[in-house]
Amino acid sequence: MSKFTEIHIGTSTDDRFERKHKIISKYKESVSKEFDSLFKTDEEKAIANIALEVSSRLLFEYLKEEAEYGR
């Protein structure tokens, strides 16, 4: 009976994906805190939050694809 040993070199896609997700979450948290000083009205803050969410999701999808294809 032969034994096989699996060797994994580098970081798994899930690990890279998780790391990038954490970076985006920290970024969103940091930028969101600045909104109180940058925007005065609730409407301005709401629009800024929507823009932050959209840009974060686009960045997340890009980084997810990058992790999947190992670019």
C-alpha positions in Angstrom: 0.0 0.0 0.0 1.5 3.3 -1.0 1.1 6.5 0.9 0.6 9.9 -0.6 1.6 13.1 1.0 -0.1 16.3 0.0 2.1 19.3 0.0 0.4 22.7 -0.2 2.7 25.6 -1.3 1.5 29.1 -0.7 -1.8 30.3 0.6 -5.1 28.7 -0.2 -7.7 30.7 -2.1 -10.0 30.8 0.9 -7.2 32.3 3.1 -6.4 34.9 0.5 -10.1 35.6 0.1 -10.6 36.0 3.8 -7.6 38.3 4.2 -8.8 40.6 1.5 -12.3 40.6 2.9 -10.9 41.7 6.3 -8.9 44.5 4.6 -12.0 45.8 2.9 -14.0 45.7 6.1 -11.3 47.7 8.0 -11.3 50.2 5.2 -15.1 50.6 5.2 -15.0 51.0 9.0 -12.3 53.7 8.8 -14.0 55.7 6.0 -17.4 55.4 7.6 -16.1 57.1 10.8 -14.9 60.1 8.8 -18.3 60.6 7.3 -19.6 62.4 10.4 -17.0 65.2 10.0 -17.2 65.3 6.2 -20.9 65.3 5.7 -23.4 67.5 7.6 -26.8 66.3 6.6 -28.4 62.8 6.9 -29.0 62.8 3.1 -25.3 63.5 2.4 -24.3 60.7 4.8 -26.7 58.3 3.2 -25.4 59.0 -0.3 -21.8 58.6 0.9 -22.7 55.3 2.6 -24.3 54.0 -0.6 -21.2 55.1 -2.6 -18.9 53.4 0.0 -21.0 50.2 -0.2 -21.0 50.0 -4.0 -17.2 50.7 -4.3 -16.5 48.2 -1.5 -18.5 45.5 -3.3 -16.8 46.2 -6.6 -13.4 46.0 -5.0 -14.4 42.8 -3.1 -15.5 41.1 -6.4 -12.3 42.2 -8.1 -10.1 40.8 -5.2 -12.2 37.7 -5.0 -11.6 37.0 -8.7 -7.9 37.8 -8.3 -7.7 35.3 -5.4 -9.4 32.6 -7.5 -7.1 33.0 -10.5 -4.0 33.7 -8.4 -3.0 36.9 -10.2 
